[in-house]
């Protein structure tokens, strides 16, 4: 049922209470008798027959699986007003109160009294001259229902009269909320755009007027000039998009209303930008769908990103633009990983342990190049988008977040909160490090599974703690909150994901070392497998029969693994990393620390005899630490992708079930048949209630979506040297997750406020830090975990190799970074072209005035300074 709202024409009798039985009366009496909502009166209805006759458009919503009435034509922003029943408390059943906690809270407030109603109303409106007729609010308290009636009358008058908005309303099918659809006419949008100096792109008609064409990028994308909108030159600008209307309407509403205070006072339950079905359908066809017709596209094109920006705003578009770049470049390691796995598993040519690990080493070095290419490429893409979208150095409307206290900014309490947040962060990282280091000494079975579970448990726990820390920092806007939350979350979660793998690769062999006499250690390591070390060698190697615990091959291999504790630094380092010593007595602890008879506590699992670069035969073995590292990496990466997909899929079912339950409840209340159809706005409200786009919500958020992508990138670029197969899993999972995210954003997540963005911000710093981490990790993995010809080099030579690799890749990254500061030639030409266009347009606009202006006469005594004067 769609209705228009006219509160000013209502008498006080219009707000008299009614019983729940009258609310379920026949449709012809509902419009006249519905008074459940304080400050609301239905004055016109549209029945189900109107929709069935085609007078109202009906379309199918994929998330619901049914057709809904498209009622977005007169809505830019939607306010949801909760039901305020005037019955007695015992008239509300306990089951109704348990269905929705927020509705139960509002119902409970209905029977209470509002203290200091005058101050409460004043806190809602930003300007005192917007408040009228507050005489009825005199006194210490008044019934909450009467308070809401006055407050909503004032709210309606400010929205319509003061802000100049158009307002229509209708009731939900289950009669529990009322929707106020707020919009502004095109003429009013123009006035608001001029009032707030809103940036708008010039139209193609404006370029043609001065005999020019809009500049194009090297990819064929138009790069129009932007300027502050003026009503006088409105014909020079492109038409307003839906996100422009949302921003302008919210800027005007926030200038007069405290939206969060409206929610606190119970006047509205929630608000959200209205969905637009045609734009959602276009997103479904171009981005969500998977075109496999004439041209297969595994990633969207630039035009698809523009559709995302036109509907969700620059912030979400920047995320999908980076996602597109990442997915496009992920195809390269996917192809090479397939080749490496084919050579390893299918063995078209004989490949032993050394050959396989040599291909791993080449792949790992290539992944460093690939990671640098991803980050630099993403930065270039975002740089172009900033100029193309006109957000370079501009300010875009933002919504103030709930709980912001202006008086607390810069106070001593805020400084203590900042210091406390840093202390808690460091303490949490120490707890993670200690737990992961001590875990192997207490868990002897299923170590991979337990380690993965602990990693995700710490990650989940820090997500809860970080939000509380950032909330105490008192940020004003959502953009500032996201920026602080990004830095607080990412580096700790990155540590949680990376440290367990670093421990397995570098610290576990030292912390779990075995010490004793050479003969005993020889027996221990030789018989560590099911039978003996000889069984780990390939059958085709004829020299394997000569491998015994007394053979020179085995003794040379064991001696190469012995720790040389010759200096004080060596002893101090081993003492620090020997976490197992807390379980030993003092004498054993000292012996293990200073002994030169200690070996890494990792036993061989696969061996082979190879010819070294000096021509001698040597024994090479893959140990249990390397094998456990590979299994842990595969487990962590697999479950990371599974959870990422699950958290995208689950809200789809939750929203569907909630909408179906609402329809079923409405059908039961109305004797099995709905009086009016379910509408798109009602479905969107259910999406906002169940899966809104905010942190720790089922609908996801900008920070969480970006963080999941960055964490996967970090694990991939840092450790794929050990397990190239992760690139195959990454490409396949990200290919599907991209489409699922696009579907969730379009049909499941309530349309968020179209937040602007000037780029990736803090995410670029994080990605750059990950690259430096990957350079160090891959360089160390090449000489410690992988079994290759580098095993034949001494410790000092290995150190120099690692140092050279790190210096080379850091230099490469720095050179590419310096190159990023040079603007692309097509951007420079577009900027110059637009500068000339703006000057030509300005002269064209002022030329007629100059032709009719009076020409000033030159005074007779004027000195021109030319010739013999």
Buried (B, 14 or more C-beta within 10 A) or exposed (E): BBBBBBBEEBEEEBBEEBEBEBBEBEBEEBBEBBBBBBBBBBBBBBBBEBBEEEEBBBEEBBBBEBBBBBBBEBBBBBBBBBBBBBBEEEEBEEEBBEBBEEBBBBBEBBBEBBEBBBEBBBBBBBEEEBBEEBEBBEEEEBBBBBBBBBBBBBBBBBBBEBBBBBBBBBBBBBBBBBBBBBBBEEEBBBBBBBBBEBBBBBBEEBBEBBEBEBBBBEEEBBBBBBBBBBEEBBEBBBEBBBBBBBBBBBBBBBBBBBBBBBBBBBBBBBBBBBBBBEBBBBBBEBBBEEEEEEEEEBBBEBEBBBBBBBBBBBBBBBBBBBBBBBBBBBEBBBEBBBEBBEBBEEEEEEBBBBBBBBBBBBBBBBBBEBBBBBBBBBBBBBBBBBBBBBBBEBEBBBBBBEEBEEEBEEEEEBEEBEEEBEEBBEEBBEEBBEEBBBBBEEEEEEBBBBBBEBBBEBBEBBBEBBBEBBBBBBBBBBBBBBBBBBBBBBBBBBBBBBBBBBBBBBBBBBBBBBBBEEEEBBBBBBEBBEEBBBEBBEEEBEEBEEBBBEBBBBBEBBEBBBBEBEEEEBBEBBBEBBBBBEEEEEEEBEBBBEBEBBBBBBBBBBBBBBEBEEEEEBBBBBBBBBBBBBBBBBBBBBBBBEBBBEBBBBBBEBBBEBBBEBBEBBBEBBEEEBBBBBBBBBBBBBBBBBBBBBBEBBBBBBBBBBBBBBBBBBBBBBBBBBBBBBBBBBBEBBBEBBBBBBBBBBBBBBBBBBBBBBBBBBBBEBBBBBBEBBBBBBBBBBBBBBBBBBBBBEEEEBEEBBEEBBEBBBEBBEEBBEEEEEBBEBBEBBBEBBEBBBEBBEEEBEEEEEEEEEEEEEEEEEEEEEEEE
